[in-house]
Amino acid sequence: MTPGHWDGVYLAKAPEEVSWFQREPEVSLRLLAGLPVGSLVDAGAGASLLGDRLVDRGWDVTLLDVSGEALAVVRRRLGERASYLVADVLSWQPDRRYDVWHDRAVFHFLTEEADRARYSATAARAVAPGGALVLGVFASDGPESCSGLPTTRWSADALATALGDDWRLEHDEREEHTTPWGVVQPFTWVVLRRA
């Protein structure tokens, strides 16, 4: 992941002008509502409103993003109600365990198998045994690129297989995300349980 690229996106556009913007992160919130409230790391948090909603619901939230500019937007809203980590998820070394790892739209930027393996290993180190990974990525018929970068597209079964033996698929569903300019982007969502 390239910090300069993503800092540039957040310097050039307001949070509500990016394709992944959601006024309300409904799918994430619904899937997380099925899990016990605890600690959560949001990998690729960006400037999303998810952290705000989760803090309001009692979650211990850590927002992780390669873009300090994106996290600065959230810090202005949340202040010290959340923790912030400016880091590349592929090189981040977790110093604690979380109950839940959430990611909406980072994994689909990992076009190399080695990067996907590093991501899965990092998530497995970060999530306590019995914890969950809630992941949203472009579906098999989703976009082939986003923000000028190539993406991968996934079915739920292929995604579970790619994440490896540390994870067991518990739930999957499809989301039809509509961008701020009206384009529909199909997403695959999975909830996986840490072995």
N, C-alpha and C positions, 0 to 999 in steps of 0.2 A: 504494500500500500504506500502511496506517495503523499506525504503530508502537504507538500507544495501544491499539488493538484487540488486536494480537498480544501485547503485554506483558501485557494483562489476561488473555488465555487462559493464558499460562504462569504467571501469579501465582495464578490460580484453580484450575488443574489440574496434577497431577503429569504428567511426560512420558508415562507409560504409560496415562494417562486420556484422551488425545486420540484422535480417530478415525483419524489417520494413523500412530499408533504401530505400530512393527514390532519384535519382539524381535530379529529378524535381518533386515537389509535385503537379502534374498536376490536379488531381481531386479537391483537396482542393482549388487551385488557381482558377479553373473554377467556382466552386460553390461560392466562395467568390467574384468573379468578378461580379456576379449578384446582389451584395449588395452594398449599398453606402459605400464609404471609410469612416472609423471612427476609433473607439477604439475596440480592440480585445484582448481577453485573450485566449492563446493557452494552454489548460489544457493537461498536459502530453507532453509538447513541446519536451522533449528529446534534441537531438543534431540536429534536423531536420533543413533543409534549408528553411522551410516555413517562419520563422521569417525574414530571410534575404530578401526574395522575397517581403514580405508584407511591410517591412520598405521602400524598394526601390519604392513601389507603393504609399507611403504616409500614410500608416496605423500607428496609435498609438498602438504599440504592447507590450503586457505584456506576458512574457513567464513563465509559471508555471510548475514546475516539482518537484517530490519528490527527485530527484537526483541532488545534487549540482555538481557532476562530469559532468553530461550531460550539465547543464546550463553553466558550466565553458568553455566547448568547444564552445558554441555559443557566449559567452561573448568575447572570443578571436577573433571571427570573427566580431562581431557587436559593441563591446564596449558599449558606452552609447546611442547608437541609439535605444535600446529597454530597457524595464524594466524587472527585473528578480525576481521571487519569488520561493524560495525553500520551498515547503510545500506539504503536503498530501491533495489532492483535497477533501477528505472526512472530514477533520477537518479545512480546510481553511475558514477564515471569511473574505469575500470580504469587502474592505473599500471604494469601488467606484462601479459605474455601467459602464458596457461596452455595446457597440452596438452589438457585436458578441462574442459568446463563440465557440471556435473551439476545437475539440477533435478527433484525429485519433488514436484509439487503446488504450484508457484508459478504457472506459466503459466496454469493453468486459472482462476485468479482474475482474469485480465486480460480484462475483458468488453468493452473498447473497442479497436477496431482500431488506433488511434493508440498505445495503450499496448503492444500486441503488436509493433508496428513498432519502438518504442523499445527494447523488450526484445531483439528480434532484432539490432538495430544494436549494442547494448551487448555482447551475446554475441559478435558478429562481431569487435568491437574487442578483446575479452578473450581470444579463442581464436586461437592461432597458426595460420597456414595449414597445412592438413593435419591439424589437431586435430579433436576430436570434441565433439559435444553429445549428452549422454545425458539424455533427457527423459521423465518420466512424468506423465501428465495423466488426468483423468477421461475414460473412453471415451464413445462416442456414446450409450450407454445408462447412463452413470454418473449420479451425483447432480447435481441442478441447483443445489444450494447446499451450503456447508460452513462451519461455525463462524459461522453467521448471515450469511454473505456469498454473493452469487450467483456461480455458476461457469459456465464454458463447457465444452462436451464435444466430444471430437475423435475422428475416425478418423485413422489414420496418414497417409494421403494428404493430408487436409485440414490436418493439423498441419504437414507438410512444406511445403505450399503457403503457409501462413500465415507461416512463418519466412523465406520468401523465397529469392532466388537465391544467397545466400551459403552455403547449406547443401544437401548432397546426401544423400538418404535411403539408408542402407545396410542397415538392419534395423528390423523392427517386430514387436511381439508384444503379447499381451493378458495382463493380470494380474487375478486375482480377489482383491483385498485384503479381508481380513476384519477389521473393526474390533474393538477390545477387547470390545465387547458383542454381537458375532456378526453384524453386518450386513455383507453383501458389497457392495463398491464396485468396479465394473469400471474398470480403468485401461488406457490405451493407452501403450505404451512405444515410443520410437524412438531409434535411434542415427543421427545425422547427421554428415557429414564436412564440415569447413570447406573451402570452395573455395580 
